[in-house]
């Protein structure tokens, strides 16, 4: 009996050691994103893109350095406190080596201190607020997503140089950072355009009559080009503002880019120009060719969208960082990622050493008058290279 007991104990120890070794070999990536809430569509695209990025970067093997990649999904529910607790759970309970997300800027800001507390890398995608890699940043935070300033400078380039502008934005971090960045962008490119009015409304606003009237009143007697700029996430108010007929006062709309289902409704605004982070038909490189072809194959002919490309960039960046670092040790990852250039559907991106923001191109677009199919929405005016987007370093490093 004693011999049998010793054999069982030995077998149990061996099995336990084998299980522990298998877990050690895994690369555990937490994806904390807002699967529920108003930005659910953005989150879904990000998740699809992340998985396609990991697939592409590993040649379909889903392993790096001989270690299997395991993606742990967490729902931040578009609530900063939930996102924060989910990230803590991912690092503390699930033993994630690195985390990616979230969708919301407010949630991202709540999550930044968690990365610092656990001394683990948080790769922010697709949250946009400047403060994420600005005054709220810490050394464990990297970002493949564009920031508000990159949006703003690209948008400023697309405006008439003498424009009088009223800004409409949501009243939270993304909206306020976006308008602040737009002001700074106009100064940075030496534009004579000027923001003369700012209108901030709750995220759930559906009736824009009162804010639109205030913007009309602020602009109608101004000389030169008059423009309403819109910084918005979620269901877009462009059509509702247009229904109030701003053209009565010679006012044009500048919506900025958005996801494809939103832009499909913009055909009536053919000729309007703006700036966008990504549109599937613009970049010309082998990664984007693969992404477009594979996405159409897997999703009934639909091309990849705004946040799909961002998710893919994050997936590729993580794999390349782990390869360069030789593993998932946090300090080695940080050393590897600072200044690292990696390929993406938009072409090469580089993590700036000073604040870990990915420097990347943006695109000036025009809404097409003649659209060949339901997804043929935009024409390229020009690619705005990263070197023409002077993003200030705002952190306290």
DAPE-V333488 format. One record per backbone hydrogen bond with DSSP energy under -0.5 kcal/mol. NH is the residue of the N-H (numbers start at 1). CO is the residue of the C=O. E is the energy in kcal/mol with one decimal. If there is no record, write none. Layout:
BEGIN
nh = (NH NH)
co = (CO CO)
e = (E E)
END
This chain:
BEGIN
nh = (5 6 7 8 9 10 11 12 13 14 15 16 17 18 19 20 21 22 23 24 25 26 26 27 28 29 29 30 30 31 32 32 33 33 35 40 43 44 45 46 47 48 49 50 51 52 53 54 55 56 57 58 59 60 61 64 67 69 70 72 72 73 74 76 76 79 80 83 84 85 86 87 88 89 90 91 92 93 94 96 97 98 99 100 101 102 108 109 110 111 112 113 114 115 116 117 118 119 120 121 122 123 123 124 124 127 132 133 134 136 137 141 142 143 144 145 148 151 152 153 154 155 156 157 158 159 163 164 165 165 166 167 168 169 170 171 172 176 177 178 179 180 181 182 183 184 185 186 187 188 189 190 191 192 194 196 196 197 199 201 205 208 212 213 214 215 216 217 218 219 220 222 226 227 228 229 229 230 231 232 241 242 243 244 244 245 248 249 250 251 252 254 257 262 263 264 265 266 267 269 270 271 272 274 276 282 283 285 289 290 291 292 293 294 295 296 297 298 299 301 302 309 310 311 312 313 314 315 316 317 318 319 320 321 322 323 324 325 326 327 333 334 335 336 337 338 339 340 342 347 349 350 351 352 352 356 358 359 359 362 363 364 365 365 366 367 368 371 372 376 377 379 381 382 384 385 388 389 390 391 392 394)
co = (1 2 3 4 5 6 7 8 9 10 11 12 13 14 15 16 17 18 19 20 21 22 23 68 26 27 70 28 98 72 30 100 31 74 33 37 39 40 41 42 43 44 45 46 47 48 49 50 51 52 53 54 56 55 58 67 64 62 27 29 70 71 31 33 74 76 78 79 80 81 82 83 84 85 86 87 88 89 89 90 28 28 121 30 123 32 104 105 106 107 108 109 111 111 112 113 114 115 115 97 140 99 121 122 142 102 129 130 131 131 134 138 122 356 124 124 128 147 148 149 150 151 152 153 154 156 160 225 163 194 227 197 229 199 231 201 170 172 173 174 175 176 177 178 179 180 181 182 183 184 185 187 186 161 163 165 194 165 167 169 202 206 208 209 210 211 212 213 214 215 216 219 250 164 252 166 227 254 168 230 237 238 239 240 241 242 245 246 247 246 226 228 275 259 259 260 262 263 264 266 267 367 269 365 363 279 279 283 285 286 287 288 289 290 291 292 293 294 295 296 299 305 306 307 308 309 310 311 312 313 314 315 316 317 318 319 320 321 322 322 329 330 331 332 333 334 351 337 349 344 342 359 340 350 357 352 143 350 357 384 276 382 274 363 379 272 377 369 370 373 375 366 364 364 362 383 385 386 388 389 390 392)
e = (-2.6 -2.5 -2.2 -2.4 -2.6 -2.7 -2.6 -2.5 -2.6 -2.4 -2.7 -2.6 -2.7 -2.5 -2.5 -2.4 -2.5 -2.2 -2.0 -2.5 -2.0 -0.9 -0.6 -3.4 -0.6 -0.7 -3.0 -0.5 -2.4 -3.1 -0.7 -2.3 -0.8 -2.4 -1.7 -1.5 -2.3 -2.5 -1.9 -2.3 -2.3 -2.3 -2.7 -2.5 -2.2 -2.1 -2.5 -2.5 -2.1 -2.7 -2.6 -1.4 -1.2 -2.9 -1.5 -2.5 -2.3 -2.7 -3.1 -3.0 -0.6 -0.6 -2.6 -1.9 -0.7 -2.2 -0.5 -2.8 -2.3 -2.0 -2.7 -2.1 -2.0 -2.3 -2.3 -2.4 -3.2 -2.2 -2.0 -2.4 -2.9 -1.3 -2.4 -2.8 -1.9 -0.6 -2.1 -2.4 -1.4 -1.6 -1.5 -0.5 -0.9 -1.4 -1.5 -2.5 -2.5 -0.9 -1.9 -0.6 -2.5 -3.2 -0.5 -0.8 -3.5 -1.5 -1.6 -1.2 -0.7 -1.8 -1.4 -2.1 -2.3 -2.2 -1.3 -1.5 -1.4 -2.0 -2.8 -3.1 -1.8 -2.5 -2.8 -2.1 -1.1 -1.2 -1.8 -3.0 -0.5 -3.1 -2.4 -2.6 -2.9 -2.6 -0.9 -2.7 -2.0 -2.6 -2.5 -1.9 -2.0 -2.3 -2.7 -1.8 -2.2 -2.0 -2.3 -2.2 -1.5 -2.3 -2.0 -1.0 -2.3 -0.9 -2.7 -3.0 -0.6 -1.2 -2.8 -2.2 -1.8 -0.7 -2.4 -2.1 -2.0 -1.9 -2.8 -2.6 -1.8 -1.5 -2.8 -2.6 -0.7 -2.7 -2.4 -2.5 -0.6 -1.8 -2.8 -0.6 -2.5 -2.7 -2.1 -0.5 -1.2 -2.1 -1.6 -2.0 -1.6 -1.8 -2.9 -2.7 -2.1 -0.8 -2.2 -2.0 -1.6 -1.8 -0.6 -2.7 -1.4 -2.3 -2.2 -1.7 -2.7 -2.7 -0.6 -0.6 -2.3 -2.2 -2.7 -2.9 -2.3 -2.9 -2.6 -2.2 -1.8 -2.2 -2.2 -2.9 -2.2 -1.9 -0.9 -2.4 -2.2 -2.2 -2.0 -2.2 -2.5 -2.4 -2.3 -1.9 -2.6 -2.3 -2.4 -2.3 -2.3 -2.7 -1.4 -1.3 -2.4 -2.7 -2.2 -2.1 -2.6 -2.1 -2.0 -2.2 -2.5 -1.9 -2.8 -1.5 -2.3 -0.8 -2.8 -2.7 -1.9 -3.2 -0.6 -2.2 -2.0 -2.8 -2.6 -0.5 -2.0 -2.4 -2.7 -0.7 -0.5 -1.2 -1.5 -2.6 -3.0 -1.4 -3.1 -0.8 -1.9 -1.9 -0.6 -1.7 -0.5 -0.6)
END
